[in-house]
Amino acid sequence: MEIRVNIKTEGVRQLLDAAGPRADVALARALNRTGGPVATAAKRNIRKVLGAKPHPYAKKPLGDMLRSRTRIYKASPGNLSFALSGFGKGLPLIYYAPKESPTGATVNWLGARKKVDRSFYLSGKFPGRKRSGISGWVSQRQKPGRWKLYRPNGPSVPEAMEQAALARAWEADARARLPAHLLSALQAVLRGY
C-alpha cells in the first residue's frame, strides 16, 4: 500500500531555486521532520483500527509487538520519499481483548467481537477459569485431544493500513505539517546550515 502527499510549491519556488543543488538536502530534512510525528500518529491509528489493547497476561508489551511489525524509511537527498511500512502476520489474539465463553474465547476483530471456536486463554472449567502458565496467549484446539493446540493470530498491521480512514489521516496530517518544515529547512540551507 502506498500513500502519496502532493503539495504545491509556488510559495517556496524562489527558495528552492536559490538553494540550488542543496535543495534536495532541505527537502529530505523537511520530509523527515514531517514524517516522524505523522508516522507516530499513524501507528496510534493502526492500533485503534486493529482494536488491540495491552493485556496483563501477554508475554510481550503491545508496543514492542507493533514496533516489530512496522518500519520507517527516511528520506535522503537521493531518495525524496518518507514511508511507513507494515508487514508480518497478525498479532496474537491475547492483544484483542479476549473474553471467555463456554464454547470459546471471543476477541475484538477490527472493531467487532468474533468468536474463536474451541479456544481458551485461561485454565480450568468455565466459568471458574483462572490464570496459569498458558494464559499468555489464546489457544485453539485443532483436533480431538487435550494437547493438540494452535495459537491463532488476529488481523495484521498491513490489513489495518489498508483502511481508507488511516490514509486520509496520514494525508491530512502531512499536508498540515510539511509546508512549515519545508520553509524552515530551505531557510536553514540558505543561511549555510
PyMOL commands that set and color helices and strands:
alter all, ss='L'
color gray80, all
select helices_A, chain A and resi 10-50+62-67+93-95+157-161+164-190
alter helices_A, ss='H'
color red, helices_A
select strands_A, chain A and resi 70-73+83-86+106-109+112-115+119-120+139-141+149-150
alter strands_A, ss='S'
color yellow, strands_A
deselect
rebuild
show_as cartoon
